[in-house]
């Protein structure tokens, strides 16, 4: 697990950052050239307090209380974005007659008529915070990690989707409909069966981020309804995503677009008391130098120039050091009972 032995390279100075640098760890800002060098230079410090002997070993309970009861970053996100009320597009926050502005295509504005009415009356997250959450990325570091049982111990599991379904796991995902839902016009049953393997999951899609996503997102909604799937389709609120983008830009993170994983982690920070990340490692080799595929299910590289995965990773490290979450790298061992 992440443990508390995780830290900056030796000699990098104190790990506790001032409040205004919660999001901007000073000891490592990666560049394309530093992606491999970090694997050589990032050496865990000699612990001065009791901690796991390695930053890559599993802790007995990844959902134990973390070191800061209410990290500043969590409070900032709550003031800016309010994921529990606004992450999902609903008839409460987007009534008939209002206008939807696509967050990835701001020139595109849609009037909310009956046929575009959101599928949800209100937010499904009004009962938050959840006590324990796991956010599962798609990184190749997750392959053969044996982390499934540990992930399933979380009260709520959030996945970036795109990977293979594991029956019984409580999952929600955000993916690109144009790519993931291709073929829904003809092959509806395979899609319904694939999503149904997750059980009563929430399928979260960015239907109004770009105009091209809207029709196929409604196809996904109607397909699951027509086949009686236990899963529910929900649409991400583009106003929430625009606010989230503005928040991170004000803190120095300015990619062309935040990755879906980073969006989900940001949401989970607000909605979860104890949060652990799995499968977030944007480098071609693991911490011990062994080559990795880009995803745990394939080796398809990301589109160049769209996301800033290494820079997002530095934010995860900063949040880990601040106690806002735990960053798990490496394999999991046999499950232990919660402590």
Residue, then its C-alpha position, 0 to 999 in steps of 0.5 A: x500500500x502507500x503507507x507513510x514511508x512514501x516521500x521525496x528523494x533523500x535530501x529533498x528537505x521537509x515533506x510538509x508543504x505550506x497550505x498554498x502548496x498543497x497541490x504543488x509539491x516542490x521536490x519533483x515536477x516531472x518533464x517528458x525527460x524525467x519520466x524514466x529518471x524519476x524511477x532512479x532518483x525516487x528513493x524512499x527516505x529513512x523513516x524517522x517515525x514508525x512506518x512501513x519499511x517500503x513505500x510499495x508494501x501493503x498496509x494492513x488496512x488501507x482505509x484506516x484514518x488518515x493523518x489529516x482529519x480535513x485536508x485543506x485540499x478537500x475543503x477547497x474542492x468543496x467550496x469550489x465544486x461541491x461534488x455531492x450535489x453537482x457531479x451528476x447532471x440532474x433535474x434539480x440542478x439543470x431544470x427544463x428551460x435551462x441551458x447546458x454549456x459543454x465544458x470541452x466545447x464552450x461554444x456549444x450550448x443546448x437548451x434543456x427540453x424534455x428529450x434532453x432532460x437528465x435521467x436523475x431527479x437528484x444527486x445519488x451522492x446526497x448521503x455522503x461522505x462514504x467512510x472508505x473509497x477506492x479509486x481504481x485507475x487503468x495503469x499497467x502497474x495494476x496488472x497481476x497486483x492481486x489487489x482485487x480483494x483489497x479494493x472490494x473491501x472499500x465501501x464505495x469503489x470508483x473505476x475509470x472504466x475501460x477495463x474488464x468487469x469484475x462481478x459483484x464489485x460496486x463501480x462507477x466509471x467515466x470514459x469517452x463514449x465515442x470510443x467505448x460505446x462505439x457500435x451501440x447502434x447495432x450491438x446493444x446486447x453485448x454492451x448491456x451484458x458487459x455493463x451488467x457484469x458490474x451489478x447495480x453500478x452507476x455508469x457515469x459518462x460525460x454526455x455533455x462535455x462535447x456535442x459528439x458525446x450526447x447522442x451515444x450517451x443517450x443510446x447507452x442510457x436507453x440500452x441499459x433501460x431496455x435490457x433491464x440492466x441493474x446498472x444506472x446511467x448518469x451524466x456528468x455535469x459539465x458545469x461541475x467539470x468546468x468549475x473543477x478545471x478552473x480550480x485546478x488551473x488556479x493551482x497551476x495544473x493546466x492541461x488541455x483537459x484533465x484526465x477522467x481519473x483525475x476528475x474522479x479522484x477530485x470528486x472522491x476527495x470530497x465524498x470520502x473520509x478515507x480514500x485509497x488510489x490503485x493503478x495510478x502510475x503514468x510511467x513505462x516502468x514500475x518503481x523497480x525498473x520493470x517495463x509496464x504496459x500503459x494500461x493493465x488491459x492493453x498497451x495503447x498509449x494516450x493521445x499526445x498533448x491532451x492530458x498531463x498524466x505525470x503532472x497529475x501524478x505529482x498532485x497525487x503524491x502531494x495529497x498523499x503527503x498531506x494525508x488527503x489520500x493513500x497512494x498504493x503502488x505495487x502488489x497487494x498481499x492476502x487480505x487482512x480484516x479491517x483494523 
